Every structure is written in C-alpha cells, then in structure tokens.
Amino acid sequence: MNKEIKERARHKAFAKISFIELENRTYRRDIKSGGDGRLSVELLKTCLRSNEKELLTWQYIAKLIETNE
C-alpha cells in the first residue's frame, strides 16, 4: 500500500476516534445533568449507544490500518 495513503488513513481514523470520544463525553455529561435543553435524555442515550458502536468500528479500522504492513 502507498505509504502516504496509509498515513493519511491512519490520521483520519484516529481523528475520527478522538471526535467520537469527545462526543461521548458530552453525551454522558448531558445525560447526567438531565438533558441539554434541546434533546431529551432518551435521545441522548440513543445517540451515545450509537456512537459507542461507531467507536468500536473506527477502533477496528485503525487496528487494521496499523497492522497491515
């Protein structure tokens, strides 16, 4: 695989992971405080569950990128 493409894919995957982790912290904070004023706690919980699955997917992609020489 082209080294430049692999490096770009690696950066993209880790950036996405960081962003999802940030979103999850925000969802947890908003759930704990009873909502953010725009979204219900139930909707925030649904978003968090979805994001947790998305995080696992991106972590797997990052692992594949890292281990595929």
QUILIN-V965659 format. One record per pair of residues at least 24 apart in sequence whose C-alpha atoms are under 10 Angstrom apart, sorted by sequence separation. I is the first residue (numbers start at 0). J is the second residue. D is the distance in Angstrom with one decimal. If there is no record, write none. Layout:
I|J|D, I|J|D
This chain:
22|46|9.4, 23|47|6.0, 26|50|9.6, 22|47|8.2, 23|48|9.0, 23|49|9.8, 23|50|6.9, 19|47|9.6, 22|50|8.0, 23|51|7.6, 22|51|10.0, 20|50|8.5, 19|50|6.6, 20|51|8.6, 23|54|9.4, 19|51|8.1, 19|53|7.9, 20|54|7.5, 19|54|6.4, 18|54|9.5, 16|53|8.8, 17|54|9.2, 15|53|9.7, 16|54|6.2, 19|57|9.3, 15|54|8.4, 16|55|8.9, 16|56|9.4, 16|57|6.3, 15|57|7.3, 16|58|6.9, 14|57|9.9, 15|58|9.4, 13|57|8.0, 12|57|6.3, 13|58|8.1, 16|61|8.8, 11|57|9.8, 12|58|7.7, 15|61|9.8, 12|59|9.6, 13|60|9.5, 12|60|7.1, 13|61|6.9, 12|61|5.7, 11|61|9.0, 12|62|9.4, 9|60|8.9, 10|61|9.0, 8|60|9.4, 9|61|6.4, 12|64|8.7, 8|61|8.3, 9|62|9.2, 9|63|9.6, 9|64|6.3, 8|64|7.4, 9|65|7.3, 8|65|9.8, 6|64|8.8, 5|64|7.0, 6|65|9.4, 5|65|8.7, 5|67|9.2, 5|68|9.2, 2|68|9.4, 0|67|8.8, 0|68|7.7
